[in-house]
Amino acid sequence: MDRAVRPSKRRIVVRRALRYGAPVAIVALLVAGWRLVPASGTLSVPRDQLSTATVTSAPFLDYLPVRATVAPLNVTFIDAVQGGEVAEVVARDGALVKKGDILARLTNPQLQLDVTSREAQIASQLGAVSAQRLTLQQTRTTEETQLAEARYNLLKAQRELSIREQLHGQGFESEANVQSYRDEADYYAQRLKRLEGALTQDRKVADRQGAEIDEEAQRLRSNLDVVEASLGALVLRAPLPGRLTNFDLQPGQSLKAGDKIGQIDSEGLYRLDADIDEFYLGRVAVGERAEADLGDTKIPMTVSRVHPQVTNGQFRAELTFDRAPPGGLRRGESVDLRITLGETHRALVLPNGAWLEASGGSSAFVVASNGHTADRVGITSGRRNPEQVEITGGLHEGDRVIVSSYNSYKNFNHLAVH
């Protein structure tokens, strides 16, 4: 007869473990798998490809290092005033010249003919002006002669009248005869008065005409000077002393009026031209202090001019020396320069690096405390120098931030570090 066999205690434990433990294990595996599956927008990145830095509070040195170029302080361009063919080149490029030195000579036969013709016309006009002046002078002389004769005739008539009046008083001259002398004296008196009035008016007109004649003569002489100068402009001269550069004229070369033929650079007087990233356009201003590194010498400088035009992402600033620069500077030579943008102060800083290029300083990947993940957070950044960037918002002291390039994962917001 059959009987029930009681299972051993081990078998009972195994059965219970399988019954209740298997579901728990499955749930645990599912939870672990869910945690291991990356979130949406997550990129897996090897740890050895990342560089991190910690946000720290440190002195921020507000300066801008740039590479500047030596340029002459003053540049004067030389233009061809008149066109022509280069007949002779006297000066050479790079030579030191004095004001008035001959640089080259041009020929222009047509201009020479035009000048000769114009000189003849002006000479004829000057002759006509001289004739007008002579006529005016002759008219004035004639009027003055008539006035003198009228005064003389009046004087004679008055003397004769005086004699006749004396004779009439003695009974030797009749009243009728005396009256004729009196009438003659009155006539000459009236004539003198009319001549004096006419001469006064004529002198005013003559003075005005004389001034106009003088102005016309002066204008013609000025025109003559201009005509002669146009011929003299065929001789190219240095307008001021300095070093002649960009001067490459060749005999037989044709020039048009207004063509640039070279320039004169101030000798011994220099400035520095620096091309600066447009990020600093609002921060570099006239009057900012700077320091140039010329060998073993530090030379103080000042920003004298800022060009607002941006070309290829850069703008240009000009700096002048605060004291005489050392000798030996050459145009085009490169000089290291540090422009001071503000006072040194404490701030939250991170290293300036490749991470700023893709983010523009508006976001950063912050590494979690476990070191296995990193999340993008929005930040605000302020001033920068070659070593540091000022963090003004979004991060806290002690945060670990990825500072290597973000180019490979600029479209992701989460990183899984393995």
Backbone hydrogen bonds in HBPLUS format (Angstrom, degrees):
<---DONOR---> <-ACCEPTOR-->    atom                        ^
c    i                          cat <-CA-CA->   ^        H-A-AA   ^      H-
h    n   atom  resd res      DA  || num        DHA   H-A  angle D-A-AA Bond
n    s   type  num  typ     dist DA aas  dist angle  dist       angle   num
A0012-ILE N   A0008-SER O   3.12 MM   4  6.46 154.3  2.19 146.8 154.3     1
A0013-VAL N   A0009-LYS O   3.02 MM   4  6.30 158.6  2.07 149.5 154.5     2
A0014-VAL N   A0010-ARG O   2.95 MM   4  6.22 159.4  1.99 151.8 157.4     3
A0015-ARG N   A0011-ARG O   2.92 MM   4  6.13 162.8  1.95 151.5 155.9     4
A0016-ARG N   A0012-ILE O   2.97 MM   4  6.23 165.7  1.99 152.9 156.7     5
A0017-ALA N   A0013-VAL O   2.89 MM   4  6.09 152.8  1.97 145.7 153.9     6
A0018-LEU N   A0014-VAL O   2.93 MM   4  6.19 156.4  1.99 150.0 156.1     7
A0019-ARG N   A0015-ARG O   2.89 MM   4  6.09 154.3  1.95 147.8 155.6     8
A0020-TYR N   A0016-ARG O   2.94 MM   4  6.07 171.5  1.95 154.6 155.6     9
A0021-GLY N   A0017-ALA O   2.71 MM   4  4.98 140.2  1.86 128.4 141.7    10
A0025-ALA N   A0021-GLY O   2.87 MM   4  6.11 158.7  1.92 156.8 162.9    11
A0026-ILE N   A0022-ALA O   2.92 MM   4  6.18 158.9  1.97 154.6 160.6    12
A0027-VAL N   A0023-PRO O   2.96 MM   4  6.22 162.4  1.99 151.9 155.8    13
A0028-ALA N   A0024-VAL O   2.93 MM   4  6.18 158.7  1.98 148.3 154.4    14
A0029-LEU N   A0025-ALA O   2.86 MM   4  6.11 156.8  1.91 149.9 156.2    15
A0030-LEU N   A0026-ILE O   2.90 MM   4  6.18 154.9  1.96 148.2 155.5    16
A0031-VAL N   A0027-VAL O   2.89 MM   4  6.18 159.6  1.93 152.5 157.7    17
A0032-ALA N   A0028-ALA O   2.91 MM   4  6.13 165.4  1.93 150.9 155.0    18
A0033-GLY N   A0029-LEU O   2.80 MM   4  5.97 157.8  1.85 147.0 153.9    19
A0034-TRP N   A0030-LEU O   2.82 MM   4  6.04 153.4  1.89 145.8 153.4    20
A0035-ARG N   A0031-VAL O   2.97 MM   4  6.24 153.8  2.04 147.6 154.6    21
A0036-LEU N   A0032-ALA O   2.95 MM   4  6.20 142.5  2.10 142.2 152.9    22
A0037-VAL N   A0033-GLY O   3.01 MM   4  6.23 131.4  2.25 144.1 155.8    23
A0414-HIS N   A0041-GLY O   3.26 MM 373  6.11 146.4  2.38 156.3 148.2    24
A0043-LEU N   A0414-HIS O   2.92 MM 371  6.38 150.3  2.01 143.0 148.3    25
A0416-ALA N   A0043-LEU O   2.77 MM 373  5.95 161.0  1.81 141.4 145.2    26
A0045-VAL N   A0416-ALA O   2.81 MM 371  5.99 161.7  1.85 150.9 155.6    27
A0418-HIS N   A0045-VAL O   3.16 MM 373  6.42 156.8  2.21 146.2 151.0    28
A0049-GLN N   A0046-PRO O   3.17 MM   3  5.63 161.6  2.21 111.1 116.8    29
A0050-LEU N   A0047-ARG O   3.11 MM   3  5.55 167.8  2.12 117.7 120.5    30
A0403-VAL N   A0051-SER O   2.70 MM 352  5.61 157.1  1.75 145.7 153.9    31
A0053-ALA N   A0401-VAL O   2.85 MM 348  5.43 148.1  1.95 148.8 159.2    32
A0401-VAL N   A0053-ALA O   2.79 MM 348  5.43 173.2  1.79 163.4 164.7    33
A0055-VAL N   A0399-ASP O   2.83 MM 344  5.37 162.0  1.86 155.3 160.7    34
A0398-GLY N   A0055-VAL O   2.80 MM 343  5.20 170.4  1.81 143.5 146.0    35
A0056-THR N   A0349-VAL O   3.32 MM 293  5.65 166.8  2.34 154.0 155.1    36
A0349-VAL N   A0056-THR O   2.81 MM 293  5.65 161.6  1.85 163.8 168.7    37
A0058-ALA N   A0347-ALA O   2.96 MM 289  5.70 158.9  2.01 159.5 155.7    38
A0347-ALA N   A0058-ALA O   2.97 MM 289  5.70 152.0  2.05 142.1 147.1    39
A0060-PHE N   A0345-HIS O   2.58 MM 285  5.43 172.9  1.59 153.2 154.7    40
A0063-TYR N   A0061-LEU O   3.14 MM   2  5.99 121.4  2.50 109.6  93.9    41
A0341-LEU N   A0062-ASP O   3.00 MM 279  5.49 158.1  2.05 134.7 139.9    42
A0064-LEU N   A0339-ILE O   2.78 MM 275  5.00 145.1  1.90 138.6 150.3    43
A0339-ILE N   A0064-LEU O   2.82 MM 275  5.00 171.7  1.83 140.1 140.9    44
A0066-VAL N   A0337-LEU O   2.79 MM 271  5.28 160.0  1.83 149.1 155.5    45
A0337-LEU N   A0066-VAL O   2.95 MM 271  5.28 151.3  2.04 167.5 165.8    46
A0068-ALA N   A0335-VAL O   2.82 MM 267  5.16 168.5  1.84 164.9 160.8    47
A0335-VAL N   A0068-ALA O   2.82 MM 267  5.16 157.3  1.87 142.4 146.2    48
A0069-THR N   A0273-ASP O   2.82 MM 204  5.17 154.1  1.89 138.1 146.2    49
A0273-ASP N   A0069-THR O   2.87 MM 204  5.17 164.6  1.89 147.5 151.3    50
A0070-VAL N   A0333-GLU O   2.80 MM 263  5.24 159.4  1.84 152.0 159.2    51
A0332-GLY N   A0070-VAL O   2.82 MM 262  5.13 177.2  1.82 143.1 144.0    52
A0071-ALA N   A0271-ARG O   2.93 MM 200  5.37 166.4  1.94 152.3 151.6    53
A0271-ARG N   A0071-ALA O   2.76 MM 200  5.37 155.4  1.82 164.7 168.2    54
A0073-LEU N   A0269-LEU O   2.91 MM 196  5.37 171.2  1.91 124.6 123.4    55
A0266-SER N   A0074-ASN O   3.02 MM 192  5.35 153.7  2.09 159.3 159.3    56
A0076-THR N   A0264-ILE O   3.04 MM 188  5.20 161.6  2.07 141.8 147.8    57
A0264-ILE N   A0076-THR O   2.78 MM 188  5.20 155.8  1.84 146.7 154.7    58
A0078-ILE N   A0262-GLY O   2.89 MM 184  5.36 170.2  1.90 144.8 141.9    59
A0261-ILE N   A0078-ILE O   2.91 MM 183  5.81 168.0  1.92 157.0 160.9    60
A0080-ALA N   A0259-ASP O   2.82 MM 179  5.38 150.4  1.91 149.3 159.2    61
A0258-GLY N   A0080-ALA O   2.61 MM 178  5.17 173.6  1.61 160.2 162.5    62
A0084-GLY N   A0255-LEU O   2.99 MM 171  5.39 150.5  2.08 133.6 139.9    63
A0255-LEU N   A0084-GLY O   2.82 MM 171  5.39 162.1  1.85 162.9 169.1    64
A0085-GLU N   A0107-THR O   2.97 MM  22  5.31 164.3  1.99 151.6 153.1    65
A0107-THR N   A0085-GLU O   2.86 MM  22  5.31 147.3  1.96 142.4 152.9    66
A0086-VAL N   A0253-GLN O   2.82 MM 167  5.27 164.4  1.84 151.3 156.4    67
A0252-GLY N   A0086-VAL O   2.76 MM 166  5.03 174.4  1.76 143.7 145.8    68
A0087-ALA N   A0105-ARG O   2.78 MM  18  5.57 155.0  1.84 145.3 152.9    69
A0088-GLU N   A0105-ARG O   3.22 MM  17  5.15 156.7  2.28 139.8 139.3    70
A0105-ARG N   A0088-GLU O   2.83 MM  17  5.15 157.1  1.88 149.4 154.4    71
A0090-VAL N   A0103-LEU O   2.87 MM  13  5.10 145.3  1.99 128.5 136.4    72
A0091-ALA N   A0103-LEU O   3.06 MM  12  4.76 165.0  2.08 126.5 128.8    73
A0095-ALA N   A0092-ARG O   3.13 MM   3  5.71 154.6  2.20 141.3 140.5    74
A0094-GLY N   A0244-LEU O   2.52 MM 150  5.05 147.0  1.63 145.7 157.6    75
A0244-LEU N   A0095-ALA O   2.85 MM 149  5.45 172.6  1.85 163.9 161.9    76
A0097-VAL N   A0242-GLY O   2.86 MM 145  5.65 168.9  1.87 171.4 174.6    77
A0242-GLY N   A0097-VAL O   3.09 MM 145  5.65 156.0  2.15 149.5 150.7    78
A0101-ASP N   A0098-LYS O   3.07 MM   3  5.62 165.7  2.09 137.1 137.7    79
A0100-GLY N   A0238-ALA O   2.78 MM 138  5.02 172.1  1.79 146.2 148.9    80
A0238-ALA N   A0101-ASP O   2.83 MM 137  5.32 148.5  1.93 145.6 156.1    81
A0103-LEU N   A0236-LEU O   2.68 MM 133  5.42 173.4  1.68 153.4 155.3    82
A0104-ALA N   A0236-LEU O   3.43 MM 132  5.20 156.4  2.49 128.7 132.2    83
A0236-LEU N   A0104-ALA O   2.83 MM 132  5.20 148.8  1.93 150.9 159.6    84
A0106-LEU N   A0234-LEU O   2.69 MM 128  4.86 150.3  1.78 146.5 155.3    85
A0111-LEU N   A0108-ASN O   3.05 MM   3  5.34 116.8  2.46 105.4 120.3    86
A0112-GLN N   A0108-ASN O   3.06 MM   4  6.41 154.1  2.13 153.1 161.2    87
A0113-LEU N   A0109-PRO O   2.99 MM   4  6.33 154.6  2.05 151.7 157.9    88
A0114-ASP N   A0110-GLN O   2.92 MM   4  6.20 161.8  1.96 150.7 156.0    89
A0115-VAL N   A0111-LEU O   2.84 MM   4  6.03 156.8  1.90 150.5 156.8    90
A0116-THR N   A0112-GLN O   3.02 MM   4  6.19 158.6  2.06 144.3 149.8    91
A0117-SER N   A0113-LEU O   2.98 MM   4  6.22 163.8  2.01 153.2 157.2    92
A0118-ARG N   A0114-ASP O   2.88 MM   4  6.02 160.7  1.92 148.4 154.4    93
A0119-GLU N   A0115-VAL O   2.83 MM   4  5.97 155.2  1.89 149.1 155.9    94
A0120-ALA N   A0116-THR O   3.08 MM   4  6.34 152.5  2.16 143.6 150.5    95
A0121-GLN N   A0117-SER O   3.08 MM   4  6.41 157.3  2.14 148.7 154.5    96
A0122-ILE N   A0118-ARG O   2.97 MM   4  6.20 164.5  2.00 153.0 157.0    97
A0123-ALA N   A0119-GLU O   2.89 MM   4  6.03 156.3  1.94 145.9 153.0    98
A0124-SER N   A0120-ALA O   2.98 MM   4  6.22 154.5  2.05 147.0 153.3    99
A0125-GLN N   A0121-GLN O   2.95 MM   4  6.26 157.9  2.00 149.3 155.5   100
A0126-LEU N   A0122-ILE O   2.81 MM   4  6.04 153.0  1.88 150.1 157.8   101
A0127-GLY N   A0123-ALA O   2.95 MM   4  6.22 143.6  2.09 140.3 150.2   102
A0128-ALA N   A0124-SER O   3.02 MM   4  6.40 151.6  2.10 146.8 154.0   103
A0129-VAL N   A0125-GLN O   3.00 MM   4  6.26 153.4  2.07 145.6 152.9   104
A0130-SER N   A0126-LEU O   2.95 MM   4  6.20 152.7  2.03 142.8 150.2   105
A0131-ALA N   A0127-GLY O   2.96 MM   4  6.25 147.8  2.06 144.0 153.0   106
A0132-GLN N   A0128-ALA O   2.99 MM   4  6.30 153.4  2.06 146.8 153.5   107
A0133-ARG N   A0129-VAL O   2.96 MM   4  6.27 155.3  2.02 147.6 154.5   108
A0134-LEU N   A0130-SER O   2.89 MM   4  6.16 153.2  1.97 144.9 152.4   109
A0135-THR N   A0131-ALA O   2.89 MM   4  6.14 160.6  1.93 152.1 156.8   110
A0136-LEU N   A0132-GLN O   2.97 MM   4  6.14 160.2  2.01 147.8 153.3   111
A0137-GLN N   A0133-ARG O   2.94 MM   4  6.18 153.6  2.01 145.4 152.7   112
A0138-GLN N   A0134-LEU O   2.85 MM   4  6.11 155.3  1.91 150.0 157.1   113
A0139-THR N   A0135-THR O   2.93 MM   4  6.16 159.6  1.97 151.5 156.5   114
A0140-ARG N   A0136-LEU O   3.08 MM   4  6.31 159.4  2.13 144.9 150.3   115
A0141-THR N   A0137-GLN O   2.94 MM   4  6.19 153.7  2.01 145.8 153.3   116
A0142-THR N   A0138-GLN O   2.90 MM   4  6.16 158.7  1.94 151.8 157.1   117
A0143-GLU N   A0139-THR O   3.05 MM   4  6.28 164.1  2.07 151.6 155.4   118
A0144-GLU N   A0140-ARG O   3.00 MM   4  6.18 158.0  2.05 147.2 153.4   119
A0145-THR N   A0141-THR O   2.87 MM   4  6.11 145.9  1.99 143.8 153.6   120
A0146-GLN N   A0142-THR O   2.93 MM   4  6.24 159.9  1.97 152.2 157.1   121
A0147-LEU N   A0143-GLU O   2.96 MM   4  6.17 153.2  2.03 145.3 152.8   122
A0148-ALA N   A0144-GLU O   2.95 MM   4  6.16 151.9  2.03 140.0 147.5   123
A0149-GLU N   A0145-THR O   2.92 MM   4  6.22 157.1  1.97 151.1 157.2   124
A0150-ALA N   A0146-GLN O   2.95 MM   4  6.15 156.1  2.01 145.5 152.1   125
A0151-ARG N   A0147-LEU O   3.02 MM   4  6.27 155.3  2.08 147.0 153.1   126
A0152-TYR N   A0148-ALA O   2.99 MM   4  6.23 154.2  2.06 144.9 152.3   127
A0153-ASN N   A0149-GLU O   2.83 MM   4  6.07 164.5  1.85 156.0 159.6   128
A0154-LEU N   A0150-ALA O   2.97 MM   4  6.06 156.4  2.02 144.2 150.9   129
A0155-LEU N   A0151-ARG O   2.94 MM   4  6.14 154.1  2.01 142.4 149.7   130
A0156-LYS N   A0152-TYR O   2.97 MM   4  6.30 158.1  2.02 151.2 156.5   131
A0157-ALA N   A0153-ASN O   2.91 MM   4  6.11 162.7  1.94 150.1 155.0   132
A0158-GLN N   A0154-LEU O   2.91 MM   4  6.06 157.4  1.96 149.2 155.2   133
A0159-ARG N   A0155-LEU O   3.06 MM   4  6.29 153.7  2.13 146.0 152.7   134
A0160-GLU N   A0156-LYS O   2.88 MM   4  6.09 162.4  1.91 152.4 157.8   135
A0161-LEU N   A0157-ALA O   2.88 MM   4  5.97 155.1  1.94 145.1 152.2   136
A0162-SER N   A0158-GLN O   3.01 MM   4  6.15 151.3  2.09 138.9 146.5   137
A0163-ILE N   A0159-ARG O   3.05 MM   4  6.39 155.6  2.11 148.1 153.6   138
A0164-ARG N   A0160-GLU O   3.02 MM   4  6.27 163.0  2.05 150.8 155.2   139
A0165-GLU N   A0161-LEU O   2.90 MM   4  6.05 153.0  1.97 149.5 156.7   140
A0166-GLN N   A0162-SER O   3.14 MM   4  6.37 149.3  2.24 141.4 149.0   141
A0167-LEU N   A0163-ILE O   3.03 MM   4  6.37 158.6  2.07 150.6 156.4   142
A0168-HIS N   A0164-ARG O   2.82 MM   4  6.01 150.2  1.91 144.1 153.0   143
A0169-GLY N   A0165-GLU O   3.03 MM   4  6.20 143.8  2.17 138.0 147.0   144
A0170-GLN N   A0166-GLN O   3.18 MM   4  6.51 132.1  2.42 136.8 149.2   145
A0170-GLN N   A0167-LEU O   3.07 MM   3  5.04 130.8  2.32  92.5 106.1   146
A0172-PHE N   A0167-LEU O   2.83 MM   5  5.14 149.2  1.92 157.6 150.1   147
A0171-GLY N   A0168-HIS O   3.16 MM   3  4.93 153.7  2.24  95.0 102.9   148
A0178-VAL N   A0174-SER O   3.14 MM   4  6.43 156.7  2.19 144.5 151.0   149
A0179-GLN N   A0175-GLU O   2.90 MM   4  6.10 151.4  1.98 146.0 154.1   150
A0180-SER N   A0176-ALA O   3.24 MM   4  6.57 144.4  2.38 141.7 149.3   151
A0182-ARG N   A0178-VAL O   2.90 MM   4  6.25 148.9  2.00 146.4 156.6   152
A0183-ASP N   A0179-GLN O   2.85 MM   4  6.10 153.7  1.92 148.9 155.2   153
A0184-GLU N   A0180-SER O   3.02 MM   4  6.26 151.6  2.11 139.8 147.4   154
A0185-ALA N   A0181-TYR O   3.01 MM   4  6.28 159.9  2.06 147.7 152.1   155
A0186-ASP N   A0182-ARG O   3.03 MM   4  6.32 157.1  2.09 147.3 153.6   156
A0187-TYR N   A0183-ASP O   2.93 MM   4  6.18 153.9  2.00 146.7 153.9   157
A0188-TYR N   A0184-GLU O   3.09 MM   4  6.43 165.9  2.11 154.2 156.1   158
A0189-ALA N   A0185-ALA O   2.98 MM   4  6.18 148.2  2.08 144.0 153.5   159
A0190-GLN N   A0186-ASP O   2.92 MM   4  6.16 161.3  1.95 153.9 157.7   160
A0191-ARG N   A0187-TYR O   2.80 MM   4  6.08 159.7  1.84 153.0 159.8   161
A0192-LEU N   A0188-TYR O   2.91 MM   4  6.01 158.6  1.95 142.3 147.7   162
A0193-LYS N   A0189-ALA O   3.05 MM   4  6.28 154.3  2.12 143.3 150.4   163
A0194-ARG N   A0190-GLN O   2.94 MM   4  6.25 160.3  1.98 152.5 157.1   164
A0195-LEU N   A0191-ARG O   2.89 MM   4  6.12 162.6  1.92 153.0 158.2   165
A0196-GLU N   A0192-LEU O   2.89 MM   4  6.08 157.5  1.95 147.9 154.0   166
A0197-GLY N   A0193-LYS O   3.00 MM   4  6.26 157.5  2.05 147.1 153.1   167
A0198-ALA N   A0194-ARG O   2.88 MM   4  6.10 163.6  1.91 152.7 157.4   168
A0199-LEU N   A0195-LEU O   2.81 MM   4  5.92 155.9  1.87 146.5 153.8   169
A0200-THR N   A0196-GLU O   3.01 MM   4  6.19 150.7  2.10 142.2 149.3   170
A0201-GLN N   A0197-GLY O   3.17 MM   4  6.48 162.0  2.21 149.6 153.3   171
A0202-ASP N   A0198-ALA O   2.79 MM   4  5.99 162.3  1.82 151.7 157.7   172
A0203-ARG N   A0199-LEU O   2.84 MM   4  5.92 147.4  1.94 142.7 151.1   173
A0204-LYS N   A0200-THR O   3.29 MM   4  6.58 151.0  2.38 141.5 147.7   174
A0205-VAL N   A0201-GLN O   3.10 MM   4  6.47 164.2  2.13 153.4 157.2   175
A0206-ALA N   A0202-ASP O   2.71 MM   4  5.85 158.6  1.75 148.4 155.7   176
A0207-ASP N   A0203-ARG O   2.74 MM   4  5.87 152.8  1.81 144.0 151.3   177
A0208-ARG N   A0204-LYS O   3.05 MM   4  6.31 158.6  2.10 145.5 150.8   178
A0209-GLN N   A0205-VAL O   2.84 MM   4  6.10 163.1  1.86 152.7 157.9   179
A0210-GLY N   A0206-ALA O   2.68 MM   4  5.81 149.4  1.77 144.1 153.7   180
A0211-ALA N   A0207-ASP O   2.93 MM   4  6.19 153.2  2.01 145.3 151.7   181
A0212-GLU N   A0208-ARG O   2.99 MM   4  6.28 158.4  2.04 148.4 154.4   182
A0213-ILE N   A0209-GLN O   2.81 MM   4  6.04 154.1  1.88 147.0 154.7   183
A0214-ASP N   A0210-GLY O   2.84 MM   4  6.11 153.7  1.91 145.8 153.2   184
A0215-GLU N   A0211-ALA O   2.88 MM   4  6.15 155.9  1.94 147.7 154.3   185
A0216-GLU N   A0212-GLU O   2.89 MM   4  6.10 161.4  1.93 149.0 154.1   186
A0217-ALA N   A0213-ILE O   2.87 MM   4  6.09 157.0  1.92 146.7 153.4   187
A0218-GLN N   A0214-ASP O   2.85 MM   4  6.07 157.0  1.90 146.8 153.4   188
A0219-ARG N   A0215-GLU O   2.83 MM   4  6.06 158.6  1.88 151.5 157.4   189
A0220-LEU N   A0216-GLU O   2.92 MM   4  6.13 159.0  1.96 147.9 153.5   190
A0221-ARG N   A0217-ALA O   2.88 MM   4  6.13 155.1  1.94 146.6 153.9   191
A0222-SER N   A0218-GLN O   2.84 MM   4  6.09 153.0  1.91 146.6 154.4   192
A0223-ASN N   A0219-ARG O   2.85 MM   4  6.13 155.8  1.90 147.6 154.5   193
A0224-LEU N   A0220-LEU O   2.85 MM   4  6.09 148.9  1.95 142.1 151.3   194
A0225-ASP N   A0221-ARG O   2.84 MM   4  6.17 147.8  1.94 143.4 152.3   195
A0226-VAL N   A0222-SER O   2.88 MM   4  6.22 155.1  1.94 148.8 155.5   196
A0227-VAL N   A0223-ASN O   2.87 MM   4  6.13 159.8  1.91 148.8 154.4   197
A0228-GLU N   A0224-LEU O   2.88 MM   4  6.09 165.0  1.90 149.4 153.7   198
A0229-ALA N   A0225-ASP O   2.73 MM   4  5.88 148.7  1.83 143.5 153.5   199
A0230-SER N   A0226-VAL O   2.84 MM   4  6.08 148.1  1.94 147.4 155.3   200
A0231-LEU N   A0227-VAL O   3.36 MM   4  6.73 144.0  2.50 140.1 148.4   201
A0232-GLY N   A0228-GLU O   2.95 MM   4  6.27 147.5  2.05 139.2 149.4   202
A0233-ALA N   A0229-ALA O   2.70 MM   4  5.94 127.6  1.97 146.1 160.8   203
A0234-LEU N   A0231-LEU O   3.23 MM   3  5.78 164.3  2.26 110.4 115.0   204
A0235-VAL N   A0232-GLY O   3.03 MM   3  5.79 165.6  2.05 118.7 123.2   205
A0243-ARG N   A0265-ASP O   2.88 MM  22  5.13 165.3  1.90 150.0 152.3   206
A0265-ASP N   A0243-ARG O   2.85 MM  22  5.13 161.8  1.88 149.3 147.7   207
A0245-THR N   A0263-GLN O   2.84 MM  18  5.42 171.7  1.85 161.3 163.0   208
A0263-GLN N   A0245-THR O   2.94 MM  18  5.42 153.2  2.01 158.3 158.0   209
A0253-GLN N   A0250-GLN O   3.01 MM   3  5.61 154.3  2.08 144.1 145.5   210
A0259-ASP N   A0256-LYS O   3.07 MM   3  5.63 164.1  2.09 138.8 138.9   211
A0272-LEU N   A0319-LEU O   2.90 MM  47  5.13 161.9  1.93 147.9 153.6   212
A0319-LEU N   A0272-LEU O   2.86 MM  47  5.13 156.3  1.92 151.1 158.1   213
A0274-ALA N   A0317-ALA O   2.92 MM  43  5.32 169.8  1.93 159.7 163.2   214
A0317-ALA N   A0274-ALA O   2.90 MM  43  5.32 158.3  1.95 152.1 159.3   215
A0276-ILE N   A0315-PHE O   2.77 MM  39  5.42 164.4  1.79 167.5 168.4   216
A0315-PHE N   A0276-ILE O   2.86 MM  39  5.42 155.1  1.92 153.0 158.8   217
A0280-TYR N   A0277-ASP O   3.05 MM   3  6.06 164.2  2.07 131.7 133.6   218
A0278-GLU N   A0313-GLY O   3.00 MM  35  5.53 154.9  2.06 142.4 137.6   219
A0281-LEU N   A0278-GLU O   3.07 MM   3  5.09 168.1  2.09 111.9 113.4   220
A0283-ARG N   A0280-TYR O   2.98 MM   3  5.16 154.1  2.05 108.4 116.9   221
A0284-VAL N   A0280-TYR O   3.07 MM   4  6.16 144.7  2.20 166.4 170.5   222
A0288-GLU N   A0285-ALA O   3.17 MM   3  5.90 161.0  2.21 140.9 141.0   223
A0287-GLY N   A0303-VAL O   2.80 MM  16  5.18 165.5  1.82 144.0 148.4   224
A0303-VAL N   A0288-GLU O   2.93 MM  15  5.31 162.6  1.96 153.4 158.9   225
A0340-THR N   A0289-ARG O   2.96 MM  51  5.63 152.7  2.04 142.2 150.9   226
A0290-ALA N   A0301-MET O   3.01 MM  11  4.93 140.2  2.17 139.9 133.6   227
A0301-MET N   A0290-ALA O   2.93 MM  11  4.93 159.6  1.97 133.2 130.3   228
A0291-GLU N   A0338-ARG O   2.89 MM  47  5.32 143.4  2.02 141.1 152.9   229
A0338-ARG N   A0291-GLU O   2.97 MM  47  5.32 157.9  2.02 146.3 153.5   230
A0292-ALA N   A0299-ILE O   2.87 MM   7  5.10 170.5  1.88 148.4 149.4   231
A0299-ILE N   A0292-ALA O   2.95 MM   7  5.10 162.7  1.98 146.3 150.9   232
A0293-ASP N   A0336-ASP O   2.95 MM  43  5.45 171.1  1.96 157.3 157.9   233
A0294-LEU N   A0297-THR O   2.88 MM   3  5.18 156.8  1.94 171.5 168.6   234
A0297-THR N   A0294-LEU O   3.04 MM   3  5.18 161.5  2.08 120.6 124.0   235
A0322-ASP N   A0300-PRO O   3.05 MM  22  5.67 167.5  2.07 146.2 142.7   236
A0302-THR N   A0320-THR O   3.01 MM  18  5.52 154.1  2.08 152.5 160.8   237
A0320-THR N   A0302-THR O   2.93 MM  18  5.52 154.9  1.99 158.5 158.7   238
A0304-SER N   A0318-GLU O   2.80 MM  14  5.70 150.3  1.88 142.5 152.4   239
A0305-ARG N   A0318-GLU O   3.26 MM  13  5.05 153.6  2.33 140.1 136.8   240
A0318-GLU N   A0305-ARG O   2.77 MM  13  5.05 168.5  1.79 151.1 154.9   241
A0307-HIS N   A0316-ARG O   2.84 MM   9  5.39 168.1  1.86 171.1 174.3   242
A0311-THR N   A0314-GLN O   2.75 MM   3  5.30 160.4  1.78 161.6 159.2   243
A0314-GLN N   A0311-THR O   3.03 MM   3  5.30 149.6  2.13 107.7 116.9   244
A0333-GLU N   A0330-ARG O   3.06 MM   3  5.64 160.1  2.10 141.3 141.4   245
A0391-ILE N   A0348-LEU O   2.79 MM  43  5.35 177.7  1.79 154.4 155.1   246
A0350-LEU N   A0389-VAL O   3.15 MM  39  5.51 150.9  2.24 146.9 155.8   247
A0389-VAL N   A0350-LEU O   2.91 MM  39  5.51 138.8  2.08 156.8 165.0   248
A0352-ASN N   A0387-GLU O   2.97 MM  35  5.12 158.5  2.02 109.0 112.8   249
A0356-LEU N   A0353-GLY O   3.24 MM   3  6.08 159.2  2.29 120.0 124.3   250
A0357-GLU N   A0354-ALA O   3.11 MM   3  5.53 144.0  2.24 110.1 119.4   251
A0360-GLY N   A0356-LEU O   2.69 MM   4  5.00 140.4  1.84 132.1 140.6   252
A0362-SER N   A0359-SER O   3.20 MM   3  5.68 161.3  2.24 111.7 116.8   253
A0379-ILE N   A0362-SER O   2.92 MM  17  5.07 167.5  1.94 116.5 120.7   254
A0364-ALA N   A0377-VAL O   2.96 MM  13  5.58 149.9  2.06 151.6 161.3   255
A0377-VAL N   A0364-ALA O   2.82 MM  13  5.58 159.2  1.86 156.7 161.2   256
A0402-ILE N   A0365-PHE O   2.96 MM  37  5.59 161.6  1.99 158.9 165.0   257
A0366-VAL N   A0375-ASP O   2.85 MM   9  5.45 162.0  1.88 152.0 146.7   258
A0375-ASP N   A0366-VAL O   3.02 MM   9  5.45 149.9  2.11 148.0 145.0   259
A0367-VAL N   A0400-ARG O   2.83 MM  33  5.46 159.1  1.87 146.7 153.7   260
A0368-ALA N   A0373-THR O   2.84 MM   5  5.57 171.7  1.84 148.2 150.5   261
A0371-GLY N   A0368-ALA O   2.97 MM   3  5.36 154.6  2.04 111.1 119.3   262
A0417-VAL N   A0372-HIS O   2.68 MM  45  4.76 155.0  1.74 134.9 140.3   263
A0374-ALA N   A0415-LEU O   2.97 MM  41  5.02 143.0  2.11 141.6 143.7   264
A0415-LEU N   A0374-ALA O   2.80 MM  41  5.02 154.8  1.86 154.3 158.9   265
A0376-ARG N   A0413-ASN O   2.85 MM  37  5.01 160.6  1.88 152.1 149.6   266
A0380-THR N   A0393-GLY O   2.93 MM  13  4.89 156.0  1.99 130.1 129.2   267
A0392-THR N   A0380-THR O   2.86 MM  12  5.44 152.5  1.94 141.2 148.5   268
A0382-GLY N   A0390-GLU O   2.69 MM   8  4.98 164.2  1.71 144.9 148.9   269
A0390-GLU N   A0383-ARG O   2.85 MM   7  5.38 169.8  1.86 172.6 173.1   270
A0385-ASN N   A0388-GLN O   2.88 MM   3  5.30 164.4  1.90 156.0 154.9   271
A0399-ASP N   A0396-HIS O   3.10 MM   3  5.79 167.4  2.11 141.6 142.7   272
A0409-TYR N   A0406-TYR O   3.12 MM   3  5.52 142.7  2.26 110.5 120.7   273
A0412-PHE N   A0409-TYR O   3.24 MM   3  5.35 165.6  2.26 108.8 110.8   274
